[in-house]
Each structure stands twice: as C-alpha cells, then as structure tokens.
C-alpha cells in the first residue's frame, strides 16, 4: 500500500535519506509553515 501526502511549506534543510534493515527507504525532513 502506498500513502500519498501533500505538505505545503519550506524545507529548512536537505532531507536525510536512510534505509531500514529490510531495505525500505525512509526520508526525514523539517518543514517551516505559516500559522495564521
């Protein structure tokens, strides 16, 4: 199953890509958004 998510904002730095022991890619990043 594939999940799709749309996020709107500014990435504060480059995403970090790593792999789980079962070789599944996982990306970690931070997102800055306006809270109005």
mmCIF entry with sequence, helices, sheets and N, C-alpha, C, O atoms, coordinates in Angstrom:
data_MODEL
# 
_entry.id   MODEL 
# 
_entity.id                         1 
_entity.type                       polymer 
_entity.pdbx_number_of_molecules   1 
# 
_entity_poly.entity_id                      1 
_entity_poly.type                           'polypeptide(L)' 
_entity_poly.nstd_linkage                   no 
_entity_poly.nstd_monomer                   no 
_entity_poly.pdbx_seq_one_letter_code       
;(UNK)(UNK)(UNK)(UNK)(UNK)(UNK)(UNK)(UNK)(UNK)(UNK)(UNK)(UNK)(UNK)(UNK)(UNK)(UNK)
(UNK)(UNK)(UNK)(UNK)(UNK)(UNK)(UNK)(UNK)(UNK)(UNK)(UNK)(UNK)(UNK)(UNK)(UNK)(UNK)
(UNK)(UNK)(UNK)(UNK)
;
_entity_poly.pdbx_seq_one_letter_code_can   XXXXXXXXXXXXXXXXXXXXXXXXXXXXXXXXXXXX 
_entity_poly.pdbx_strand_id                 A 
# 
loop_
_entity_poly_seq.entity_id 
_entity_poly_seq.num 
_entity_poly_seq.mon_id 
_entity_poly_seq.hetero 
1 1  UNK n 
1 2  UNK n 
1 3  UNK n 
1 4  UNK n 
1 5  UNK n 
1 6  UNK n 
1 7  UNK n 
1 8  UNK n 
1 9  UNK n 
1 10 UNK n 
1 11 UNK n 
1 12 UNK n 
1 13 UNK n 
1 14 UNK n 
1 15 UNK n 
1 16 UNK n 
1 17 UNK n 
1 18 UNK n 
1 19 UNK n 
1 20 UNK n 
1 21 UNK n 
1 22 UNK n 
1 23 UNK n 
1 24 UNK n 
1 25 UNK n 
1 26 UNK n 
1 27 UNK n 
1 28 UNK n 
1 29 UNK n 
1 30 UNK n 
1 31 UNK n 
1 32 UNK n 
1 33 UNK n 
1 34 UNK n 
1 35 UNK n 
1 36 UNK n 
# 
_struct_asym.id          A 
_struct_asym.entity_id   1 
# 
loop_
_struct_sheet.id 
_struct_sheet.type 
_struct_sheet.number_strands 
_struct_sheet.details 
AA1 ? 2 ? 
AA2 ? 2 ? 
# 
loop_
_struct_sheet_order.sheet_id 
_struct_sheet_order.range_id_1 
_struct_sheet_order.range_id_2 
_struct_sheet_order.offset 
_struct_sheet_order.sense 
AA1 1 2 ? anti-parallel 
AA2 1 2 ? anti-parallel 
# 
loop_
_struct_sheet_range.sheet_id 
_struct_sheet_range.id 
_struct_sheet_range.beg_label_comp_id 
_struct_sheet_range.beg_label_asym_id 
_struct_sheet_range.beg_label_seq_id 
_struct_sheet_range.pdbx_beg_PDB_ins_code 
_struct_sheet_range.end_label_comp_id 
_struct_sheet_range.end_label_asym_id 
_struct_sheet_range.end_label_seq_id 
_struct_sheet_range.pdbx_end_PDB_ins_code 
_struct_sheet_range.beg_auth_comp_id 
_struct_sheet_range.beg_auth_asym_id 
_struct_sheet_range.beg_auth_seq_id 
_struct_sheet_range.end_auth_comp_id 
_struct_sheet_range.end_auth_asym_id 
_struct_sheet_range.end_auth_seq_id 
AA1 1 UNK A 10 ? UNK A 11 ? UNK A 10 UNK A 11 
AA1 2 UNK A 31 ? UNK A 32 ? UNK A 31 UNK A 32 
AA2 1 UNK A 16 ? UNK A 19 ? UNK A 16 UNK A 19 
AA2 2 UNK A 25 ? UNK A 28 ? UNK A 25 UNK A 28 
# 
loop_
_atom_site.group_PDB 
_atom_site.id 
_atom_site.type_symbol 
_atom_site.label_atom_id 
_atom_site.label_alt_id 
_atom_site.label_comp_id 
_atom_site.label_asym_id 
_atom_site.label_entity_id 
_atom_site.label_seq_id 
_atom_site.pdbx_PDB_ins_code 
_atom_site.Cartn_x 
_atom_site.Cartn_y 
_atom_site.Cartn_z 
_atom_site.occupancy 
_atom_site.B_iso_or_equiv 
_atom_site.pdbx_formal_charge 
_atom_site.auth_seq_id 
_atom_site.auth_comp_id 
_atom_site.auth_asym_id 
_atom_site.auth_atom_id 
_atom_site.pdbx_PDB_model_num 
ATOM 1   N N  . UNK A 1 1  ? 0.843  -1.172 0.000  1.00 0.00 ? 1  UNK A N  1 
ATOM 2   C CA . UNK A 1 1  ? 0.000  0.000  0.000  1.00 0.00 ? 1  UNK A CA 1 
ATOM 3   C C  . UNK A 1 1  ? 0.892  1.240  0.000  1.00 0.00 ? 1  UNK A C  1 
ATOM 4   O O  . UNK A 1 1  ? 1.903  1.290  0.700  1.00 0.00 ? 1  UNK A O  1 
ATOM 5   N N  . UNK A 1 2  ? 0.506  2.233  -0.790 1.00 0.00 ? 2  UNK A N  1 
ATOM 6   C CA . UNK A 1 2  ? 1.244  3.488  -0.860 1.00 0.00 ? 2  UNK A CA 1 
ATOM 7   C C  . UNK A 1 2  ? 0.356  4.603  -0.333 1.00 0.00 ? 2  UNK A C  1 
ATOM 8   O O  . UNK A 1 2  ? -0.801 4.731  -0.735 1.00 0.00 ? 2  UNK A O  1 
ATOM 9   N N  . UNK A 1 3  ? 0.904  5.411  0.571  1.00 0.00 ? 3  UNK A N  1 
ATOM 10  C CA . UNK A 1 3  ? 0.197  6.574  1.098  1.00 0.00 ? 3  UNK A CA 1 
ATOM 11  C C  . UNK A 1 3  ? 0.727  7.819  0.409  1.00 0.00 ? 3  UNK A C  1 
ATOM 12  O O  . UNK A 1 3  ? 1.933  7.960  0.207  1.00 0.00 ? 3  UNK A O  1 
ATOM 13  N N  . UNK A 1 4  ? -0.176 8.721  0.051  1.00 0.00 ? 4  UNK A N  1 
ATOM 14  C CA . UNK A 1 4  ? 0.205  9.996  -0.545 1.00 0.00 ? 4  UNK A CA 1 
ATOM 15  C C  . UNK A 1 4  ? -0.165 11.119 0.409  1.00 0.00 ? 4  UNK A C  1 
ATOM 16  O O  . UNK A 1 4  ? -1.270 11.149 0.951  1.00 0.00 ? 4  UNK A O  1 
ATOM 17  N N  . UNK A 1 5  ? 0.780  12.053 0.612  1.00 0.00 ? 5  UNK A N  1 
ATOM 18  C CA . UNK A 1 5  ? 0.561  13.204 1.483  1.00 0.00 ? 5  UNK A CA 1 
ATOM 19  C C  . UNK A 1 5  ? 1.076  14.437 0.754  1.00 0.00 ? 5  UNK A C  1 
ATOM 20  O O  . UNK A 1 5  ? 2.149  14.402 0.152  1.00 0.00 ? 5  UNK A O  1 
ATOM 21  N N  . UNK A 1 6  ? 0.309  15.534 0.807  1.00 0.00 ? 6  UNK A N  1 
ATOM 22  C CA . UNK A 1 6  ? 0.744  16.800 0.227  1.00 0.00 ? 6  UNK A CA 1 
ATOM 23  C C  . UNK A 1 6  ? 1.020  17.765 1.372  1.00 0.00 ? 6  UNK A C  1 
ATOM 24  O O  . UNK A 1 6  ? 0.124  18.075 2.158  1.00 0.00 ? 6  UNK A O  1 
ATOM 25  N N  . UNK A 1 7  ? 2.264  18.242 1.466  1.00 0.00 ? 7  UNK A N  1 
ATOM 26  C CA . UNK A 1 7  ? 2.671  19.189 2.500  1.00 0.00 ? 7  UNK A CA 1 
ATOM 27  C C  . UNK A 1 7  ? 3.069  20.494 1.828  1.00 0.00 ? 7  UNK A C  1 
ATOM 28  O O  . UNK A 1 7  ? 3.751  20.485 0.803  1.00 0.00 ? 7  UNK A O  1 
ATOM 29  N N  . UNK A 1 8  ? 2.644  21.621 2.405  1.00 0.00 ? 8  UNK A N  1 
ATOM 30  C CA . UNK A 1 8  ? 2.966  22.928 1.840  1.00 0.00 ? 8  UNK A CA 1 
ATOM 31  C C  . UNK A 1 8  ? 3.775  23.707 2.863  1.00 0.00 ? 8  UNK A C  1 
ATOM 32  O O  . UNK A 1 8  ? 3.335  23.902 3.996  1.00 0.00 ? 8  UNK A O  1 
ATOM 33  N N  . UNK A 1 9  ? 4.954  24.150 2.463  1.00 0.00 ? 9  UNK A N  1 
ATOM 34  C CA . UNK A 1 9  ? 5.818  24.906 3.357  1.00 0.00 ? 9  UNK A CA 1 
ATOM 35  C C  . UNK A 1 9  ? 7.213  24.987 2.775  1.00 0.00 ? 9  UNK A C  1 
ATOM 36  O O  . UNK A 1 9  ? 7.429  24.706 1.596  1.00 0.00 ? 9  UNK A O  1 
ATOM 37  N N  . UNK A 1 10 ? 8.154  25.372 3.615  1.00 0.00 ? 10 UNK A N  1 
ATOM 38  C CA . UNK A 1 10 ? 9.552  25.480 3.188  1.00 0.00 ? 10 UNK A CA 1 
ATOM 39  C C  . UNK A 1 10 ? 10.391 24.474 3.956  1.00 0.00 ? 10 UNK A C  1 
ATOM 40  O O  . UNK A 1 10 ? 10.355 24.417 5.185  1.00 0.00 ? 10 UNK A O  1 
ATOM 41  N N  . UNK A 1 11 ? 11.146 23.681 3.207  1.00 0.00 ? 11 UNK A N  1 
ATOM 42  C CA . UNK A 1 11 ? 12.064 22.752 3.864  1.00 0.00 ? 11 UNK A CA 1 
ATOM 43  C C  . UNK A 1 11 ? 13.195 23.564 4.472  1.00 0.00 ? 11 UNK A C  1 
ATOM 44  O O  . UNK A 1 11 ? 13.786 24.412 3.803  1.00 0.00 ? 11 UNK A O  1 
ATOM 45  N N  . UNK A 1 12 ? 13.498 23.307 5.740  1.00 0.00 ? 12 UNK A N  1 
ATOM 46  C CA . UNK A 1 12 ? 14.514 24.095 6.437  1.00 0.00 ? 12 UNK A CA 1 
ATOM 47  C C  . UNK A 1 12 ? 15.932 23.603 6.165  1.00 0.00 ? 12 UNK A C  1 
ATOM 48  O O  . UNK A 1 12 ? 16.894 24.328 6.418  1.00 0.00 ? 12 UNK A O  1 
ATOM 49  N N  . UNK A 1 13 ? 16.073 22.397 5.658  1.00 0.00 ? 13 UNK A N  1 
ATOM 50  C CA . UNK A 1 13 ? 17.378 21.847 5.272  1.00 0.00 ? 13 UNK A CA 1 
ATOM 51  C C  . UNK A 1 13 ? 17.125 20.659 4.353  1.00 0.00 ? 13 UNK A C  1 
ATOM 52  O O  . UNK A 1 13 ? 15.975 20.275 4.134  1.00 0.00 ? 13 UNK A O  1 
ATOM 53  N N  . UNK A 1 14 ? 18.180 20.083 3.820  1.00 0.00 ? 14 UNK A N  1 
ATOM 54  C CA . UNK A 1 14 ? 18.043 18.933 2.928  1.00 0.00 ? 14 UNK A CA 1 
ATOM 55  C C  . UNK A 1 14 ? 17.470 17.736 3.677  1.00 0.00 ? 14 UNK A C  1 
ATOM 56  O O  . UNK A 1 14 ? 17.733 17.541 4.864  1.00 0.00 ? 14 UNK A O  1 
ATOM 57  N N  . UNK A 1 15 ? 16.688 16.943 2.963  1.00 0.00 ? 15 UNK A N  1 
ATOM 58  C CA . UNK A 1 15 ? 16.123 15.730 3.545  1.00 0.00 ? 15 UNK A CA 1 
ATOM 59  C C  . UNK A 1 15 ? 17.236 14.715 3.803  1.00 0.00 ? 15 UNK A C  1 
ATOM 60  O O  . UNK A 1 15 ? 18.227 14.669 3.074  1.00 0.00 ? 15 UNK A O  1 
ATOM 61  N N  . UNK A 1 16 ? 17.064 13.906 4.845  1.00 0.00 ? 16 UNK A N  1 
ATOM 62  C CA . UNK A 1 16 ? 18.011 12.836 5.157  1.00 0.00 ? 16 UNK A CA 1 
ATOM 63  C C  . UNK A 1 16 ? 17.375 11.517 4.742  1.00 0.00 ? 16 UNK A C  1 
ATOM 64  O O  . UNK A 1 16 ? 16.288 11.173 5.206  1.00 0.00 ? 16 UNK A O  1 
ATOM 65  N N  . UNK A 1 17 ? 18.047 10.784 3.874  1.00 0.00 ? 17 UNK A N  1 
ATOM 66  C CA . UNK A 1 17 ? 17.538 9.505  3.390  1.00 0.00 ? 17 UNK A CA 1 
ATOM 67  C C  . UNK A 1 17 ? 18.304 8.374  4.054  1.00 0.00 ? 17 UNK A C  1 
ATOM 68  O O  . UNK A 1 17 ? 19.535 8.361  4.051  1.00 0.00 ? 17 UNK A O  1 
ATOM 69  N N  . UNK A 1 18 ? 17.571 7.425  4.623  1.00 0.00 ? 18 UNK A N  1 
ATOM 70  C CA . UNK A 1 18 ? 18.198 6.245  5.227  1.00 0.00 ? 18 UNK A CA 1 
ATOM 71  C C  . UNK A 1 18 ? 17.362 5.030  4.864  1.00 0.00 ? 18 UNK A C  1 
ATOM 72  O O  . UNK A 1 18 ? 16.279 5.157  4.293  1.00 0.00 ? 18 UNK A O  1 
ATOM 73  N N  . UNK A 1 19 ? 17.864 3.867  5.196  1.00 0.00 ? 19 UNK A N  1 
ATOM 74  C CA . UNK A 1 19 ? 17.180 2.619  4.868  1.00 0.00 ? 19 UNK A CA 1 
ATOM 75  C C  . UNK A 1 19 ? 16.999 1.782  6.123  1.00 0.00 ? 19 UNK A C  1 
ATOM 76  O O  . UNK A 1 19 ? 17.882 1.727  6.979  1.00 0.00 ? 19 UNK A O  1 
ATOM 77  N N  . UNK A 1 20 ? 15.851 1.134  6.224  1.00 0.00 ? 20 UNK A N  1 
ATOM 78  C CA . UNK A 1 20 ? 15.582 0.230  7.335  1.00 0.00 ? 20 UNK A CA 1 
ATOM 79  C C  . UNK A 1 20 ? 16.348 -1.069 7.100  1.00 0.00 ? 20 UNK A C  1 
ATOM 80  O O  . UNK A 1 20 ? 16.865 -1.290 6.005  1.00 0.00 ? 20 UNK A O  1 
ATOM 81  N N  . UNK A 1 21 ? 16.427 -1.932 8.114  1.00 0.00 ? 21 UNK A N  1 
ATOM 82  C CA . UNK A 1 21 ? 17.106 -3.223 7.917  1.00 0.00 ? 21 UNK A CA 1 
ATOM 83  C C  . UNK A 1 21 ? 16.488 -4.066 6.791  1.00 0.00 ? 21 UNK A C  1 
ATOM 84  O O  . UNK A 1 21 ? 17.168 -4.907 6.203  1.00 0.00 ? 21 UNK A O  1 
ATOM 85  N N  . UNK A 1 22 ? 15.205 -3.842 6.493  1.00 0.00 ? 22 UNK A N  1 
ATOM 86  C CA . UNK A 1 22 ? 14.558 -4.589 5.405  1.00 0.00 ? 22 UNK A CA 1 
ATOM 87  C C  . UNK A 1 22 ? 14.647 -3.838 4.074  1.00 0.00 ? 22 UNK A C  1 
ATOM 88  O O  . UNK A 1 22 ? 13.908 -4.140 3.136  1.00 0.00 ? 22 UNK A O  1 
ATOM 89  N N  . UNK A 1 23 ? 15.555 -2.856 3.995  1.00 0.00 ? 23 UNK A N  1 
ATOM 90  C CA . UNK A 1 23 ? 15.861 -2.114 2.771  1.00 0.00 ? 23 UNK A CA 1 
ATOM 91  C C  . UNK A 1 23 ? 14.707 -1.242 2.272  1.00 0.00 ? 23 UNK A C  1 
ATOM 92  O O  . UNK A 1 23 ? 14.519 -1.099 1.064  1.00 0.00 ? 23 UNK A O  1 
ATOM 93  N N  . UNK A 1 24 ? 13.936 -0.662 3.188  1.00 0.00 ? 24 UNK A N  1 
ATOM 94  C CA . UNK A 1 24 ? 12.873 0.280  2.840  1.00 0.00 ? 24 UNK A CA 1 
ATOM 95  C C  . UNK A 1 24 ? 13.415 1.693  3.052  1.00 0.00 ? 24 UNK A C  1 
ATOM 96  O O  . UNK A 1 24 ? 13.946 2.003  4.118  1.00 0.00 ? 24 UNK A O  1 
ATOM 97  N N  . UNK A 1 25 ? 13.282 2.543  2.041  1.00 0.00 ? 25 UNK A N  1 
ATOM 98  C CA . UNK A 1 25 ? 13.783 3.915  2.132  1.00 0.00 ? 25 UNK A CA 1 
ATOM 99  C C  . UNK A 1 25 ? 12.896 4.747  3.053  1.00 0.00 ? 25 UNK A C  1 
ATOM 100 O O  . UNK A 1 25 ? 11.670 4.656  3.004  1.00 0.00 ? 25 UNK A O  1 
ATOM 101 N N  . UNK A 1 26 ? 13.543 5.570  3.905  1.00 0.00 ? 26 UNK A N  1 
ATOM 102 C CA . UNK A 1 26 ? 12.837 6.471  4.822  1.00 0.00 ? 26 UNK A CA 1 
ATOM 103 C C  . UNK A 1 26 ? 13.502 7.840  4.725  1.00 0.00 ? 26 UNK A C  1 
ATOM 104 O O  . UNK A 1 26 ? 14.711 7.964  4.920  1.00 0.00 ? 26 UNK A O  1 
ATOM 105 N N  . UNK A 1 27 ? 12.704 8.868  4.421  1.00 0.00 ? 27 UNK A N  1 
ATOM 106 C CA . UNK A 1 27 ? 13.226 10.233 4.346  1.00 0.00 ? 27 UNK A CA 1 
ATOM 107 C C  . UNK A 1 27 ? 12.752 11.015 5.560  1.00 0.00 ? 27 UNK A C  1 
ATOM 108 O O  . UNK A 1 27 ? 11.590 10.913 5.956  1.00 0.00 ? 27 UNK A O  1 
ATOM 109 N N  . UNK A 1 28 ? 13.653 11.797 6.153  1.00 0.00 ? 28 UNK A N  1 
ATOM 110 C CA . UNK A 1 28 ? 13.333 12.639 7.301  1.00 0.00 ? 28 UNK A CA 1 
ATOM 111 C C  . UNK A 1 28 ? 13.667 14.082 6.943  1.00 0.00 ? 28 UNK A C  1 
ATOM 112 O O  . UNK A 1 28 ? 14.741 14.367 6.414  1.00 0.00 ? 28 UNK A O  1 
ATOM 113 N N  . UNK A 1 29 ? 12.727 15.001 7.240  1.00 0.00 ? 29 UNK A N  1 
ATOM 114 C CA . UNK A 1 29 ? 12.964 16.408 6.954  1.00 0.00 ? 29 UNK A CA 1 
ATOM 115 C C  . UNK A 1 29 ? 12.119 17.271 7.878  1.00 0.00 ? 29 UNK A C  1 
ATOM 116 O O  . UNK A 1 29 ? 11.171 16.796 8.503  1.00 0.00 ? 29 UNK A O  1 
ATOM 117 N N  . UNK A 1 30 ? 12.482 18.553 7.954  1.00 0.00 ? 30 UNK A N  1 
ATOM 118 C CA . UNK A 1 30 ? 11.691 19.511 8.726  1.00 0.00 ? 30 UNK A CA 1 
ATOM 119 C C  . UNK A 1 30 ? 11.072 20.509 7.758  1.00 0.00 ? 30 UNK A C  1 
ATOM 120 O O  . UNK A 1 30 ? 11.645 20.829 6.716  1.00 0.00 ? 30 UNK A O  1 
ATOM 121 N N  . UNK A 1 31 ? 9.889  20.994 8.128  1.00 0.00 ? 31 UNK A N  1 
ATOM 122 C CA . UNK A 1 31 ? 9.127  21.874 7.260  1.00 0.00 ? 31 UNK A CA 1 
ATOM 123 C C  . UNK A 1 31 ? 8.682  23.097 8.047  1.00 0.00 ? 31 UNK A C  1 
ATOM 124 O O  . UNK A 1 31 ? 8.104  22.967 9.126  1.00 0.00 ? 31 UNK A O  1 
ATOM 125 N N  . UNK A 1 32 ? 8.950  24.290 7.510  1.00 0.00 ? 32 UNK A N  1 
ATOM 126 C CA . UNK A 1 32 ? 8.509  25.534 8.142  1.00 0.00 ? 32 UNK A CA 1 
ATOM 127 C C  . UNK A 1 32 ? 7.213  25.977 7.472  1.00 0.00 ? 32 UNK A C  1 
ATOM 128 O O  . UNK A 1 32 ? 7.120  26.009 6.245  1.00 0.00 ? 32 UNK A O  1 
ATOM 129 N N  . UNK A 1 33 ? 6.211  26.318 8.285  1.00 0.00 ? 33 UNK A N  1 
ATOM 130 C CA . UNK A 1 33 ? 4.916  26.750 7.757  1.00 0.00 ? 33 UNK A CA 1 
ATOM 131 C C  . UNK A 1 33 ? 4.461  28.014 8.482  1.00 0.00 ? 33 UNK A C  1 
ATOM 132 O O  . UNK A 1 33 ? 4.878  28.272 9.611  1.00 0.00 ? 33 UNK A O  1 
ATOM 133 N N  . UNK A 1 34 ? 3.612  28.793 7.834  1.00 0.00 ? 34 UNK A N  1 
ATOM 134 C CA . UNK A 1 34 ? 3.000  29.956 8.463  1.00 0.00 ? 34 UNK A CA 1 
ATOM 135 C C  . UNK A 1 34 ? 1.760  29.499 9.217  1.00 0.00 ? 34 UNK A C  1 
ATOM 136 O O  . UNK A 1 34 ? 0.917  28.795 8.662  1.00 0.00 ? 34 UNK A O  1 
ATOM 137 N N  . UNK A 1 35 ? 1.647  29.898 10.483 1.00 0.00 ? 35 UNK A N  1 
ATOM 138 C CA . UNK A 1 35 ? 0.477  29.541 11.289 1.00 0.00 ? 35 UNK A CA 1 
ATOM 139 C C  . UNK A 1 35 ? -0.392 30.778 11.440 1.00 0.00 ? 35 UNK A C  1 
ATOM 140 O O  . UNK A 1 35 ? -0.238 31.550 12.386 1.00 0.00 ? 35 UNK A O  1 
ATOM 141 N N  . UNK A 1 36 ? -1.308 30.956 10.495 1.00 0.00 ? 36 UNK A N  1 
ATOM 142 C CA . UNK A 1 36 ? -2.182 32.130 10.542 1.00 0.00 ? 36 UNK A CA 1 
ATOM 143 C C  . UNK A 1 36 ? -3.623 31.714 10.654 1.00 0.00 ? 36 UNK A C  1 
ATOM 144 O O  . UNK A 1 36 ? -4.509 32.567 10.706 1.00 0.00 ? 36 UNK A O  1 
# 
